[in-house]
Amino acid sequence: MTRDRDTKRAVRARMRATGERYTQARSALYGSSSGNSASGSGPDAEGGAMRSEEVLEQLDRDGYAVLRGVVPAEAVDELRGWVDQLADADIDWRMREARRRREEGESDVRAFAIGSEGRVGLALDDDTRVAPLLESVADIAARIGTPRRGRGGIAVCLPGWGGHDGLHPDLSGPAPEIGRWDGVIFTWPLTVWQGMRLVPGSHRREPIFRETFAGAVAPHPDEVHVDAGPGDVVINSIHIWKSATLNRTTERRSEIWIGYTDSAETSSKVKAHWAQAEILQGDAPPEFGNAVKVDPWHPTRNVEGAETT
């Protein structure tokens, strides 16, 4: 594992220095890779190879894939700076508001909602900035069967936080065959990133847990941690069982995500699903009050629309 991470760091350093895509930089340093895509995070596909049958086959089989180097380094750098400014403003407001409320005598005042400590969720409302991201997935979204762009957002996780949610799908399954998928989520890491764990194949077959709820928080024996970084895009079915992971680095972890669907009806189904969904927070026992409902489109609001901060 350490050697693999060192290899990826070296490849990404060459990418920054030369402007090469991931596979070009890797081949220059280590020769062509012949790894099995089923055992890792997916094919190292360049932007020009996004139509490959290998990618579609992995998506159909595993419910997710990682495409390497699809966004130019300069575009990622600009997006990361923009997201950092937005996150700084949001965190500053949270801290000032918490101090104000404490000074006015309120008790149990929190800068972050319970279960979302150290995580910032922001609206994605600048199409000019995200245009390179949209361009990078337009073809693959159509091939998957999900040409309709849905909602998206920005997620920032501070060091030492994250990983509170149990494994869960964004919509109950099973997923249709690839080419007729009803929904997919694209995630673009803007920093060093291992922000997602998931169970391959769970878009078709729900994973089995030893205990209801509690088992979804604990590591699943079949789960993998998706390995991706700046310039890459992670693709996953809305039916796959996944969750965020703890940010074990000393830096912020940030990403942009956008959902695509086959129709407005699918978007309504996702919203209705989340209106009923409950995710157990942390390592609390599965008792009443330990599960919370969260609207994924507005991470700082509950499903009734009230602010949770």
C-alpha positions in Angstrom: 0.0 0.0 0.0 2.8 2.4 0.9 4.6 1.7 -2.3 1.4 2.2 -4.3 0.9 5.6 -2.7 4.5 6.6 -3.3 4.0 5.6 -7.0 0.9 7.8 -7.3 2.6 10.7 -5.6 5.5 10.5 -8.1 3.2 10.2 -11.0 1.2 13.3 -9.9 4.3 15.3 -9.3 5.4 14.5 -12.9 1.9 15.5 -14.1 2.2 18.9 -12.4 5.7 19.4 -13.8 5.0 18.3 -17.4 1.3 18.7 -17.9 1.0 15.1 -19.0 -2.1 13.0 -18.2 -2.0 10.3 -15.6 -1.4 7.4 -17.9 1.3 9.3 -19.9 3.2 10.2 -16.7 2.9 6.7 -15.2 4.1 5.1 -18.4 7.1 7.5 -18.6 8.1 6.6 -15.0 7.2 3.0 -14.7 6.1 1.6 -18.0 2.6 0.5 -19.0 0.4 -0.8 -16.2 -1.2 -4.2 -16.6 -3.2 -4.3 -13.3 -6.7 -5.8 -13.1 -9.3 -3.0 -12.8 -11.5 -5.1 -10.7 -9.0 -5.1 -7.8 -8.4 -1.4 -7.6 -10.2 1.9 -8.2 -10.8 1.3 -11.9 -9.2 1.9 -15.2 -6.6 4.6 -15.6 -8.5 6.1 -18.5 -7.6 9.4 -20.1 -10.2 11.9 -21.1 -9.9 10.8 -24.7 -10.5 7.2 -23.7 -13.7 7.8 -21.8 -15.8 5.9 -24.4 -13.9 2.6 -23.8 -15.9 -0.5 -23.2 -13.6 -1.3 -20.3 -15.0 1.6 -18.3 -18.6 0.8 -19.1 -18.0 -2.9 -18.2 -16.6 -2.0 -14.8 -19.4 0.4 -14.1 -21.9 -2.3 -15.0 -20.1 -4.9 -12.9 -18.9 -2.9 -9.9 -21.2 0.2 -9.9 -18.2 2.6 -9.9 -15.0 3.5 -11.7 -12.3 6.1 -11.6 -11.1 8.0 -14.7 -7.6 9.5 -14.4 -6.5 12.9 -15.5 -9.7 14.1 -17.2 -9.4 17.8 -15.9 -6.3 19.9 -16.6 -4.1 20.8 -13.6 -4.6 24.6 -14.1 -8.4 24.2 -14.0 -8.2 22.1 -10.8 -5.9 24.7 -9.2 -8.4 27.5 -10.0 -11.3 25.5 -8.7 -9.4 24.6 -5.5 -8.6 28.3 -4.8 -12.3 29.2 -5.3 -13.5 26.5 -3.1 -11.0 27.4 -0.3 -12.3 31.0 -0.4 -15.9 29.8 -0.1 -15.1 27.4 2.7 -13.1 30.0 4.6 -16.1 32.4 4.5 -18.5 29.6 5.6 -16.3 28.5 8.5 -15.7 32.1 9.6 -19.5 32.8 9.6 -20.1 29.6 11.6 -17.6 30.5 14.3 -18.8 34.1 14.6 -22.4 33.0 14.8 -21.6 30.4 17.5 -19.8 33.1 19.6 -22.6 35.5 19.2 -25.2 33.0 20.4 -23.1 31.9 23.3 -22.6 35.6 24.4 -26.4 36.0 24.2 -26.7 33.2 26.7 -27.7 30.2 24.6 -26.5 26.8 25.7 -25.2 23.9 23.7 -24.4 26.1 20.7 -22.6 24.3 17.9 -20.8 25.6 14.8 -21.6 22.4 13.0 -24.6 20.2 13.2 -24.3 16.9 15.2 -23.0 14.3 12.8 -21.6 16.9 10.4 -18.8 18.2 12.5 -15.8 19.5 10.5 -17.7 19.2 7.2 -18.9 22.1 5.0 -21.5 21.6 2.2 -22.0 24.4 -0.3 -24.2 25.1 -3.3 -22.6 24.7 -6.7 -23.8 27.8 -8.5 -21.1 28.9 -10.9 -21.5 27.2 -14.3 -18.6 29.1 -15.8 -16.1 27.6 -13.3 -17.5 24.1 -13.5 -17.7 24.1 -17.3 -14.4 22.0 -17.6 -15.9 19.4 -15.3 -19.2 19.2 -17.3 -17.3 18.9 -20.5 -15.1 16.1 -19.1 -18.2 13.8 -18.5 -20.7 14.8 -21.1 -19.9 11.8 -23.4 -19.7 9.2 -20.6 -22.9 10.4 -19.0 -24.7 9.9 -22.3 -23.2 6.4 -22.7 -24.2 5.5 -19.2 -27.8 6.5 -20.0 -28.0 9.6 -17.8 -27.8 12.7 -20.1 -29.8 15.0 -17.8 -27.7 17.1 -15.4 -29.1 17.3 -11.9 -28.0 19.1 -8.8 -24.5 19.3 -7.4 -22.5 20.7 -4.6 -19.2 21.4 -3.0 -18.0 19.3 0.0 -15.1 20.2 2.3 -13.9 18.1 5.2 -11.4 19.4 7.7 -8.5 17.3 9.0 -9.6 14.6 11.5 -13.3 14.8 10.6 -15.6 12.9 8.3 -16.6 9.2 8.2 -19.6 9.5 10.5 -22.2 8.0 8.2 -23.0 4.4 7.6 -22.9 2.8 4.2 -26.0 3.8 2.3 -27.4 4.2 -1.3 -28.7 7.4 -2.7 -31.7 5.5 -4.0 -32.9 2.0 -3.3 -31.9 -0.5 -6.0 -31.2 -2.5 -8.0 -29.7 -0.4 -10.8 -30.6 -1.1 -14.4 -28.0 -2.3 -16.9 -25.4 0.1 -18.0 -26.6 2.2 -20.9 -30.0 2.5 -19.1 -28.8 3.7 -15.7 -31.3 6.0 -14.0 -28.8 8.0 -12.1 -25.1 8.5 -11.6 -22.9 10.8 -9.4 -19.6 12.3 -10.7 -17.1 13.4 -8.0 -14.0 15.5 -8.8 -11.4 15.6 -6.0 -9.6 18.9 -5.7 -7.1 17.7 -3.2 -5.3 14.5 -2.1 -8.4 12.4 -1.6 -9.5 9.0 -0.3 -12.9 10.3 0.7 -15.2 7.4 -0.2 -15.7 3.8 0.8 -18.1 1.6 -1.1 -19.1 -2.0 -1.6 -18.5 -3.0 -5.3 -21.5 -4.7 -6.9 -23.9 -3.3 -4.2 -25.8 -1.4 -6.9 -27.3 -4.7 -7.9 -27.2 -6.7 -4.6 -27.6 -5.1 -1.2 -24.7 -5.8 1.1 -25.3 -8.1 4.1 -24.6 -6.7 7.5 -24.4 -8.7 10.7 -26.5 -6.0 12.6 -29.0 -3.6 11.2 -27.7 0.0 11.2 -24.7 -0.6 13.3 -23.2 -2.9 10.7 -23.5 -0.1 8.1 -21.2 2.1 10.2 -18.5 -0.5 10.8 -16.2 -1.5 8.0 -17.8 -4.0 5.6 -15.7 -7.1 4.6 -16.2 -6.4 0.9 -15.7 -2.6 1.0 -13.0 -0.7 -0.9 -11.6 2.8 -0.3 -11.7 4.7 -3.6 -8.3 6.1 -4.5 -8.4 9.3 -6.6 -6.8 12.7 -6.7 -6.9 16.1 -8.4 -7.7 15.9 -12.1 -9.6 12.5 -11.7 -13.3 11.9 -11.6 -15.0 9.2 -9.6 -18.2 7.7 -11.1 -20.7 5.8 -9.1 -24.3 4.6 -9.5 -26.9 6.2 -7.2 -27.7 2.7 -6.1 -24.3 1.7 -4.8 -23.8 1.5 -1.0 -21.1 4.1 0.0 -20.2 6.6 2.7 -17.6 9.3 3.4 -14.4 8.4 5.2 -12.3 10.1 7.9 -9.9 12.7 6.7 -6.6 11.3 8.1 -4.4 14.0 6.4 -3.3 17.3 7.9 -5.0 19.2 5.1 -8.5 20.0 4.0 -10.2 17.5 1.7 -12.4 19.1 -0.9 -14.4 17.9 -3.9 -17.1 18.9 -6.3 -20.0 16.5 -7.1 -22.7 16.6 -9.7 -25.6 14.2 -10.2 -26.9 13.1 -13.6 -30.2 11.3 -14.2 -32.2 9.9 -17.0 -35.3 12.0 -16.2 -36.9 14.5 -13.8 -38.8 11.5 -12.3 -35.6 10.0 -11.1 -34.6 13.2 -9.3 -38.0 13.2 -7.5 -37.5 9.6 -6.5 -34.1 10.5 -5.0 -35.6 13.4 -3.0 -38.4 11.2 -1.7 -35.9 8.5 -0.8 -33.9 10.9 1.3 -37.1 12.3 2.9 -37.5 8.8 4.5 -33.9 7.8 4.9 -32.2 7.5 8.2 -28.4 7.2 8.7 -27.0 6.3 12.0 -24.3 8.8 13.1 -21.0 7.7 14.6 -20.7 4.5 16.6 -23.9 5.1 18.5 -26.2 2.1 19.2 -29.2 1.7 16.9 -31.7 3.3 19.2 -34.3 5.9 18.6 -32.8 9.4 18.3 -29.4 8.2 17.1 -30.4 8.2 13.4 -30.8 11.5 11.7 -32.4 12.6 8.4 -30.4 14.8 6.2 -31.2 16.5 2.9 -28.2 15.7 0.7 -28.9 18.7 -1.6 -28.6 21.1 1.4 -26.1 19.5 3.8 -26.8 22.1 6.5 -30.5 21.5 6.5 -32.7 18.7 7.6 -35.4 17.4 5.4 -38.0 19.8 6.8 -35.9 22.7 5.5 -34.8 24.0 8.9 -31.1 25.0 9.4 -29.2 22.4 11.5 -26.3 24.7 12.4 
